[in-house]
């Protein structure tokens, strides 16, 4: 009898150990649509169609930075979390779209700071190429707002080339 009880307890423990983890509740906002990244000579523009009831948007960016320091070409992984309430860049509406505009000078400073955090002396970086992917998620944070694990938009790829100005 004791053996059967012990075997039952072991079986239940194994079932609990291999059961799928409880998934967080889905958020209440849908994904932003028509997400795209565009550029001009001065800035990088992340834009999308707004989501009703969203008060904030998260824009993760990730990719690879290939840089030269005068002697060799090297690579480093790149990850950046932008949002529309974070103070980086300017957020506005144009033609029914939300636009997060990041000046290229600001993006260059961010990339150089990320390289520095990875142990690279930014003063030695002569040029870099950022090849990245981005997406956006609508959020409505606040007390009692519930989970913010809303779905992301489709992704868009972009590249950004920078060279240190001649001295």
Order of alpha helices (4+ residues) and beta strands (2+ residues): alpha-beta-beta-beta-beta-beta-beta-alpha-beta-beta-beta
